[in-house]
Amino acid sequence: MKRIEYIEKTNTLISTKRKELIDKETGEIIEVDQITKKVYGQKNFWKLYLSDFLHVLDGIENKQVAILKYILDNTHPSTNMFIGTYKTIQKNTHNLKLLLLK
């Protein structure tokens, strides 16, 4: 019987399944528990490619790119969620409020 459990806090899927294996040398039947763990949205995968992308964007002088870079820098990697306000983006990117409302 297969059992599946999802842990939302860590974005992890864990499945457990009982299996029977046969030892080729002795013919003995061995019962084992197979445990599979999959983690979705791992930080290292996200940051590896995002950091390269942001490095390329640094070379472009544009206030809209600065806003995009700030949002990408402050997006949670495993949930892809950004929480911010116009005011905090304006303050941290040194942009005019009018540009953000375009």
N, C-alpha and C positions, 0 to 999 in steps of 0.2 A: 504494500500500500504506500502511495506517495503522499507526503504531507508538504504543503507549501505555506510559508510565512513571509509576510512583507513587513519590514520595519521602516516606517515612514521617516522617522527622525534621521536615519542614516542612508535612506534610499537604497536599502539592501533587500534582496530577495533570497531567501534560504529555502531550499527544498531538501527533504530527506526521503530516501527510498531504500527499502530492504532488498538486497540482491543475494542470489546464490551463485557462487563461482565454483568451478571445478578445477582442482589442481591437476595439471596434465601428467605429472610424474606419478602421483599416487592414486588419482581418481577420486580423491576425497572431495566431498561437497562442503564448501565453507560458506556460512552466512555472514554477510557484511552489511554495514549501513553506509550508503553512498550519500554524502552531504555535498551539495552544490551551493556556492555562495556567489551571487552576482551583485556588484555594486554599480549603481547607475549614477552618471554625472560626477565622476571622480575629479577632484580638484586638479591633480597633476596633469591630466589629459587636457582640461580646459585651459589652464594657465600656460602650458607649453606652446600651444598655437596662438592663443590670444596675445601673449607677450610679444611674439614675433610680429603679429598684425599691428599692435599698438606702436611698436618700434618704427614700423614703416610710416604710420600716421604722424609720428612726431616730426618728420621731415616736412610735412605740409603745414604751412602757416594759414590757418583759417579758423575763425571763431566757431563755426559749426562743427568742425573736426574736433576742436577742444571739448565741446559739449559731448559729442559722441564718445570721445576717449574717456571722459569723466564717467559717463554712464556705464561703459564697458568695464572700466576699472572697479566700479562699485556694484557690479552685478554679482549676486551670490552664485558661484559656479555650479553647485549641485541642483539648485532649483531654478536657475535662470531668472531670478527675481531681483528687480531694482526698486528700491524704495527711496524716493527723494521728492523734493519740492522745487518749484521754479526758483525760489529764493536761495536754497542751498546750492543748486547748480550754478546760479548766477554768482554767488559768493566764491565758490571754489574754482570757477573757470574764469573769473574776472571779466564776465561778459555783461553787456547791457541787457536790462530786463526786456526791452522791446524785441531783441533778437530771439529770445526764448519763446516769445508768443507768436512768432511767424509761422 
